[in-house]
């Protein structure tokens, strides 16, 4: 008997629209497909001090410039990002179409941890550049911070070479 969608286990993937996060989303979607889990796709809109929360859209010839809210731009970017991934990987199209999409504003690590607490996923999947340097080792990346602080297992998907 198939599980109700609400009863399925969840996998959360955080994306920033980079190639690294595309790899992570592809990995998470394939995992959801194999395990028959629900996928939650999260993007954290950076909370920039002093930013009024609006950006101007590029002016197309003959059109007026218009201001757009960061959330609106992020939503459009998420839609484009997922559509491109569905074209590149048609085998995960069904999982991506059923995925829950979340856009939240704030500090990346803090917001991801809050979403983990709220949604109670079984796994957090993140893209990782895999850089190594003294500065990187001393300060740590967001992915490393999440791996240390997150109360659930974290999978880091390295950039394809």
C-alpha atoms as an extended CHARMM CRD file, in Angstrom:
* protein
*
       161  EXT
         1         1  UNK       CA              0.0000000000        0.0000000000        0.0000000000  PROA      1               0.0000000000
         2         2  UNK       CA              1.5600000000        3.3560000000       -1.0070000000  PROA      2               0.0000000000
         3         3  UNK       CA              2.4210000000        5.7640000000        1.7530000000  PROA      3               0.0000000000
         4         4  UNK       CA              0.5550000000        9.0290000000        2.0920000000  PROA      4               0.0000000000
         5         5  UNK       CA              2.7720000000       11.9410000000        0.9480000000  PROA      5               0.0000000000
         6         6  UNK       CA              2.7350000000       13.3960000000        4.4800000000  PROA      6               0.0000000000
         7         7  UNK       CA              4.0100000000       10.1220000000        5.9660000000  PROA      7               0.0000000000
         8         8  UNK       CA              6.9560000000        9.7860000000        3.5960000000  PROA      8               0.0000000000
         9         9  UNK       CA             10.4290000000       10.5100000000        4.8190000000  PROA      9               0.0000000000
        10        10  UNK       CA             11.9380000000       13.7530000000        3.5830000000  PROA      10              0.0000000000
        11        11  UNK       CA             15.2750000000       14.7510000000        2.1300000000  PROA      11              0.0000000000
        12        12  UNK       CA             16.1870000000       18.4430000000        2.2620000000  PROA      12              0.0000000000
        13        13  UNK       CA             18.5650000000       19.9120000000       -0.2990000000  PROA      13              0.0000000000
        14        14  UNK       CA             19.7820000000       23.4890000000       -0.0020000000  PROA      14              0.0000000000
        15        15  UNK       CA             20.6220000000       25.2100000000       -3.2980000000  PROA      15              0.0000000000
        16        16  UNK       CA             22.2830000000       28.4730000000       -4.2860000000  PROA      16              0.0000000000
        17        17  UNK       CA             21.7440000000       28.0010000000       -8.0560000000  PROA      17              0.0000000000
        18        18  UNK       CA             25.4260000000       27.1360000000       -8.6530000000  PROA      18              0.0000000000
        19        19  UNK       CA             26.7240000000       24.0850000000      -10.5280000000  PROA      19              0.0000000000
        20        20  UNK       CA             27.6540000000       22.6120000000       -7.1400000000  PROA      20              0.0000000000
        21        21  UNK       CA             24.0810000000       22.8530000000       -5.9100000000  PROA      21              0.0000000000
        22        22  UNK       CA             22.7950000000       21.4490000000       -9.2240000000  PROA      22              0.0000000000
        23        23  UNK       CA             24.9370000000       18.3640000000       -8.5580000000  PROA      23              0.0000000000
        24        24  UNK       CA             23.5640000000       18.1760000000       -5.0170000000  PROA      24              0.0000000000
        25        25  UNK       CA             19.9700000000       18.5190000000       -6.2270000000  PROA      25              0.0000000000
        26        26  UNK       CA             20.4970000000       15.8130000000       -8.8650000000  PROA      26              0.0000000000
        27        27  UNK       CA             21.9630000000       13.5270000000       -6.1820000000  PROA      27              0.0000000000
        28        28  UNK       CA             19.1180000000       14.2210000000       -3.7210000000  PROA      28              0.0000000000
        29        29  UNK       CA             16.4240000000       13.7670000000       -6.3810000000  PROA      29              0.0000000000
        30        30  UNK       CA             17.8890000000       10.4180000000       -7.4590000000  PROA      30              0.0000000000
        31        31  UNK       CA             18.0340000000        9.3250000000       -3.8290000000  PROA      31              0.0000000000
        32        32  UNK       CA             14.3820000000       10.3380000000       -3.3120000000  PROA      32              0.0000000000
        33        33  UNK       CA             13.4100000000        8.4430000000       -6.4360000000  PROA      33              0.0000000000
        34        34  UNK       CA             15.1170000000        5.2590000000       -5.2280000000  PROA      34              0.0000000000
        35        35  UNK       CA             13.8070000000        5.5190000000       -1.6610000000  PROA      35              0.0000000000
        36        36  UNK       CA             10.3650000000        6.9100000000       -2.5600000000  PROA      36              0.0000000000
        37        37  UNK       CA             10.9990000000        9.8810000000       -0.2530000000  PROA      37              0.0000000000
        38        38  UNK       CA              9.7330000000       13.4550000000       -0.5310000000  PROA      38              0.0000000000
        39        39  UNK       CA             12.1650000000       16.1350000000       -1.6870000000  PROA      39              0.0000000000
        40        40  UNK       CA             12.3230000000       19.6050000000       -0.1680000000  PROA      40              0.0000000000
        41        41  UNK       CA             14.3280000000       22.1660000000       -2.1500000000  PROA      41              0.0000000000
        42        42  UNK       CA             15.4460000000       25.1520000000       -0.0950000000  PROA      42              0.0000000000
        43        43  UNK       CA             17.0470000000       28.4310000000       -1.1280000000  PROA      43              0.0000000000
        44        44  UNK       CA             18.1020000000       30.9860000000        1.4620000000  PROA      44              0.0000000000
        45        45  UNK       CA             17.8680000000       34.5600000000        0.2200000000  PROA      45              0.0000000000
        46        46  UNK       CA             20.8430000000       36.3550000000        1.7150000000  PROA      46              0.0000000000
        47        47  UNK       CA             19.8240000000       38.9350000000        4.2570000000  PROA      47              0.0000000000
        48        48  UNK       CA             22.0470000000       41.8480000000        3.3320000000  PROA      48              0.0000000000
        49        49  UNK       CA             22.3720000000       44.6410000000        5.8620000000  PROA      49              0.0000000000
        50        50  UNK       CA             21.4800000000       47.9760000000        4.3290000000  PROA      50              0.0000000000
        51        51  UNK       CA             19.7540000000       46.3860000000        1.3490000000  PROA      51              0.0000000000
        52        52  UNK       CA             16.2380000000       47.7080000000        0.8330000000  PROA      52              0.0000000000
        53        53  UNK       CA             15.0680000000       44.3040000000       -0.3820000000  PROA      53              0.0000000000
        54        54  UNK       CA             14.6720000000       45.3790000000       -4.0070000000  PROA      54              0.0000000000
        55        55  UNK       CA             16.7990000000       45.1070000000       -7.1260000000  PROA      55              0.0000000000
        56        56  UNK       CA             16.2320000000       46.6830000000      -10.5110000000  PROA      56              0.0000000000
        57        57  UNK       CA             15.5240000000       44.3180000000      -13.3120000000  PROA      57              0.0000000000
        58        58  UNK       CA             17.6240000000       44.6460000000      -16.4590000000  PROA      58              0.0000000000
        59        59  UNK       CA             15.9870000000       47.0520000000      -18.8350000000  PROA      59              0.0000000000
        60        60  UNK       CA             14.8440000000       45.5180000000      -22.0880000000  PROA      60              0.0000000000
        61        61  UNK       CA             14.8290000000       47.9360000000      -24.9950000000  PROA      61              0.0000000000
        62        62  UNK       CA             11.6100000000       49.9260000000      -25.0080000000  PROA      62              0.0000000000
        63        63  UNK       CA             10.5650000000       48.8770000000      -21.4900000000  PROA      63              0.0000000000
        64        64  UNK       CA             10.7580000000       50.8140000000      -18.2620000000  PROA      64              0.0000000000
        65        65  UNK       CA             13.0310000000       49.6830000000      -15.4740000000  PROA      65              0.0000000000
        66        66  UNK       CA             11.0890000000       48.1520000000      -12.6450000000  PROA      66              0.0000000000
        67        67  UNK       CA             11.9440000000       47.1760000000       -9.1330000000  PROA      67              0.0000000000
        68        68  UNK       CA             11.4730000000       43.5890000000       -8.0470000000  PROA      68              0.0000000000
        69        69  UNK       CA             11.4720000000       42.1600000000       -4.5620000000  PROA      69              0.0000000000
        70        70  UNK       CA             14.3340000000       39.7990000000       -3.7790000000  PROA      70              0.0000000000
        71        71  UNK       CA             11.8210000000       37.0230000000       -3.1130000000  PROA      71              0.0000000000
        72        72  UNK       CA             10.2960000000       37.4550000000       -6.5690000000  PROA      72              0.0000000000
        73        73  UNK       CA             13.6980000000       37.3030000000       -8.2500000000  PROA      73              0.0000000000
        74        74  UNK       CA             14.6990000000       34.2710000000       -6.1640000000  PROA      74              0.0000000000
        75        75  UNK       CA             11.4390000000       32.5240000000       -7.0930000000  PROA      75              0.0000000000
        76        76  UNK       CA             12.0890000000       33.1020000000      -10.7910000000  PROA      76              0.0000000000
        77        77  UNK       CA             15.6720000000       31.8820000000      -10.3960000000  PROA      77              0.0000000000
        78        78  UNK       CA             14.4430000000       28.7410000000       -8.5910000000  PROA      78              0.0000000000
        79        79  UNK       CA             11.9490000000       27.9990000000      -11.3720000000  PROA      79              0.0000000000
        80        80  UNK       CA             14.6360000000       28.4410000000      -14.0620000000  PROA      80              0.0000000000
        81        81  UNK       CA             17.1280000000       26.3620000000      -12.0680000000  PROA      81              0.0000000000
        82        82  UNK       CA             14.7150000000       23.4420000000      -11.6610000000  PROA      82              0.0000000000
        83        83  UNK       CA             13.5700000000       23.5950000000      -15.3050000000  PROA      83              0.0000000000
        84        84  UNK       CA             17.1810000000       23.4440000000      -16.5270000000  PROA      84              0.0000000000
        85        85  UNK       CA             17.8330000000       20.4720000000      -14.2590000000  PROA      85              0.0000000000
        86        86  UNK       CA             14.7100000000       18.6720000000      -15.5510000000  PROA      86              0.0000000000
        87        87  UNK       CA             15.9780000000       19.1860000000      -19.1240000000  PROA      87              0.0000000000
        88        88  UNK       CA             19.4600000000       17.9340000000      -18.2520000000  PROA      88              0.0000000000
        89        89  UNK       CA             18.2110000000       14.9590000000      -16.2060000000  PROA      89              0.0000000000
        90        90  UNK       CA             14.7780000000       13.8400000000      -17.4800000000  PROA      90              0.0000000000
        91        91  UNK       CA             14.8650000000       10.7500000000      -15.2240000000  PROA      91              0.0000000000
        92        92  UNK       CA             14.3540000000       12.9490000000      -12.1150000000  PROA      92              0.0000000000
        93        93  UNK       CA             11.6750000000       15.1900000000      -13.6360000000  PROA      93              0.0000000000
        94        94  UNK       CA              8.8580000000       13.4940000000      -11.6930000000  PROA      94              0.0000000000
        95        95  UNK       CA             10.6380000000       13.9440000000       -8.3540000000  PROA      95              0.0000000000
        96        96  UNK       CA             11.3930000000       17.6070000000       -9.0700000000  PROA      96              0.0000000000
        97        97  UNK       CA              7.7950000000       18.3440000000      -10.1120000000  PROA      97              0.0000000000
        98        98  UNK       CA              6.4920000000       16.9250000000       -6.7910000000  PROA      98              0.0000000000
        99        99  UNK       CA              9.1660000000       18.6200000000       -4.6520000000  PROA      99              0.0000000000
       100       100  UNK       CA              8.2800000000       21.1330000000       -1.9740000000  PROA      100             0.0000000000
       101       101  UNK       CA              9.9770000000       24.4650000000       -2.7040000000  PROA      101             0.0000000000
       102       102  UNK       CA             11.0010000000       26.7580000000        0.1440000000  PROA      102             0.0000000000
       103       103  UNK       CA             12.4140000000       30.2780000000       -0.1510000000  PROA      103             0.0000000000
       104       104  UNK       CA             13.4630000000       31.8930000000        3.1270000000  PROA      104             0.0000000000
       105       105  UNK       CA             15.4100000000       35.0560000000        3.9380000000  PROA      105             0.0000000000
       106       106  UNK       CA             18.2180000000       35.3440000000        6.4400000000  PROA      106             0.0000000000
       107       107  UNK       CA             21.6360000000       34.0590000000        7.3460000000  PROA      107             0.0000000000
       108       108  UNK       CA             22.2780000000       30.8660000000        5.4090000000  PROA      108             0.0000000000
       109       109  UNK       CA             23.4640000000       28.4890000000        8.1300000000  PROA      109             0.0000000000
       110       110  UNK       CA             20.9440000000       29.7190000000       10.7030000000  PROA      110             0.0000000000
       111       111  UNK       CA             18.0000000000       29.4910000000        8.2980000000  PROA      111             0.0000000000
       112       112  UNK       CA             18.9320000000       26.0230000000        7.0530000000  PROA      112             0.0000000000
       113       113  UNK       CA             19.1130000000       24.7830000000       10.6540000000  PROA      113             0.0000000000
       114       114  UNK       CA             15.7060000000       26.3410000000       11.3600000000  PROA      114             0.0000000000
       115       115  UNK       CA             14.1930000000       24.6410000000        8.2960000000  PROA      115             0.0000000000
       116       116  UNK       CA             15.7050000000       21.3150000000        9.4090000000  PROA      116             0.0000000000
       117       117  UNK       CA             14.0260000000       21.7520000000       12.7920000000  PROA      117             0.0000000000
       118       118  UNK       CA             10.6930000000       22.7340000000       11.2050000000  PROA      118             0.0000000000
       119       119  UNK       CA             10.5020000000       20.0840000000        8.4650000000  PROA      119             0.0000000000
       120       120  UNK       CA             12.2630000000       17.1790000000       10.2540000000  PROA      120             0.0000000000
       121       121  UNK       CA             13.9800000000       15.6460000000        7.2120000000  PROA      121             0.0000000000
       122       122  UNK       CA             16.0020000000       12.4390000000        7.4470000000  PROA      122             0.0000000000
       123       123  UNK       CA             18.9540000000       13.9140000000        5.5360000000  PROA      123             0.0000000000
       124       124  UNK       CA             20.3840000000       17.2780000000        4.4770000000  PROA      124             0.0000000000
       125       125  UNK       CA             22.1700000000       17.3920000000        1.1050000000  PROA      125             0.0000000000
       126       126  UNK       CA             24.5140000000       20.2340000000        0.1610000000  PROA      126             0.0000000000
       127       127  UNK       CA             26.8440000000       21.0190000000       -2.7060000000  PROA      127             0.0000000000
       128       128  UNK       CA             30.4900000000       21.5680000000       -1.7990000000  PROA      128             0.0000000000
       129       129  UNK       CA             33.3020000000       23.1260000000       -3.7990000000  PROA      129             0.0000000000
       130       130  UNK       CA             35.8910000000       20.9760000000       -2.0650000000  PROA      130             0.0000000000
       131       131  UNK       CA             38.3880000000       23.8430000000       -1.7030000000  PROA      131             0.0000000000
       132       132  UNK       CA             41.3080000000       23.6140000000        0.6640000000  PROA      132             0.0000000000
       133       133  UNK       CA             43.3340000000       26.5490000000        1.8980000000  PROA      133             0.0000000000
       134       134  UNK       CA             44.5670000000       27.8930000000        5.2220000000  PROA      134             0.0000000000
       135       135  UNK       CA             41.8110000000       30.5390000000        5.2920000000  PROA      135             0.0000000000
       136       136  UNK       CA             39.2160000000       27.8970000000        4.4560000000  PROA      136             0.0000000000
       137       137  UNK       CA             40.5100000000       25.5460000000        7.1570000000  PROA      137             0.0000000000
       138       138  UNK       CA             40.5670000000       28.2880000000        9.8150000000  PROA      138             0.0000000000
       139       139  UNK       CA             37.2010000000       29.8530000000        9.0050000000  PROA      139             0.0000000000
       140       140  UNK       CA             35.3060000000       26.8890000000        7.6320000000  PROA      140             0.0000000000
       141       141  UNK       CA             32.6700000000       26.8940000000        4.9130000000  PROA      141             0.0000000000
       142       142  UNK       CA             28.9180000000       27.0180000000        5.3390000000  PROA      142             0.0000000000
       143       143  UNK       CA             28.7960000000       23.3430000000        4.3830000000  PROA      143             0.0000000000
       144       144  UNK       CA             31.3140000000       22.4740000000        7.0960000000  PROA      144             0.0000000000
       145       145  UNK       CA             29.4470000000       24.5670000000        9.6590000000  PROA      145             0.0000000000
       146       146  UNK       CA             26.2310000000       22.7380000000        8.7930000000  PROA      146             0.0000000000
       147       147  UNK       CA             27.9590000000       19.3510000000        8.9640000000  PROA      147             0.0000000000
       148       148  UNK       CA             29.0890000000       20.2170000000       12.5100000000  PROA      148             0.0000000000
       149       149  UNK       CA             25.8830000000       21.8560000000       13.7590000000  PROA      149             0.0000000000
       150       150  UNK       CA             23.0950000000       19.9530000000       12.0210000000  PROA      150             0.0000000000
       151       151  UNK       CA             21.2230000000       17.4220000000       14.1980000000  PROA      151             0.0000000000
       152       152  UNK       CA             20.6410000000       15.0820000000       11.2180000000  PROA      152             0.0000000000
       153       153  UNK       CA             23.0610000000       13.4030000000        8.7880000000  PROA      153             0.0000000000
       154       154  UNK       CA             24.5510000000       15.7230000000        6.1640000000  PROA      154             0.0000000000
       155       155  UNK       CA             25.7430000000       14.5980000000        2.7480000000  PROA      155             0.0000000000
       156       156  UNK       CA             28.1780000000       16.8660000000        0.9060000000  PROA      156             0.0000000000
       157       157  UNK       CA             28.1820000000       16.4080000000       -2.8630000000  PROA      157             0.0000000000
       158       158  UNK       CA             31.4940000000       17.4690000000       -4.3330000000  PROA      158             0.0000000000
       159       159  UNK       CA             31.7930000000       19.3780000000       -7.5760000000  PROA      159             0.0000000000
       160       160  UNK       CA             32.1240000000       17.1540000000      -10.6320000000  PROA      160             0.0000000000
       161       161  UNK       CA             35.6300000000       17.3080000000      -12.1080000000  PROA      161             0.0000000000
